[in-house]
Amino acid sequence: MRILGRINRFGERIAVHITRAVATLACFIVFNFIAVAGELWPKAGPFVAWLSSNYLQLVLLSVIMMGQEVAGRKAERRAQRDHELITRIEERLGRLEVR
């Protein structure tokens, strides 16, 4: 079980890094180059079609979804901690007002 936990954490870290990398201007430029490459170099057309339709859409989609889920869980934990902290502060302020 310990090994599976480590593998999952490693996979989650990779997914978050890929999700962050895909959300950059550099990745946008690379994807546009791939899209134009098929038109500029007809011999590259089948490879570009495979790369864009199979690999990028099917593989990256699942990795990005996993990365967003991990980021969402982290945001949820952070929001929960913030809520608990604000609740404690409000309770202390309420006790100060009573005095």
ABEGO torsion letter per residue (X at the ends): XAAAAAAAAAAAAAAAAAAAAAABAAAAAAAAAAAAAAAABAAAAAAAAAAAAAAAAAAAAAAAAAAAAAAAAAAAAAAAAAAAAAAAAAAAAAAAAAX
